[in-house]
Amino acid sequence: MPEKNKDLFEKIGVDISKDKINIDINQTKDFLSALQGLFQEKAESIKKDLDEGKVDMAENVGIKIDKEHINIDLTKTKSFIEELGKKIENFLGEIDKAVEHIDKK
């Protein structure tokens, strides 16, 4: 197993050796609780933006569908995917911070 993966598993309470897998339930529970909080926070933020009309999926994504046509604006779709990629990178950064925070406990 690559060292990077081993470090990650150790941070979340999972120790994998050749013949055994040991799971520290408390450490894993802390990690999953932090991850759940992060997911919940992000989901509420997205829901709020949608409810307030800050995000128009058809306009921002560039895909409009009706009974007879599917219209795809590739420029808008490309921009949306690039923006989504940046948001995912930020989200993964937040997960890394949560893992580091749990590791310090």
Disulfide bonds with the S-S distance in Angstrom:
none
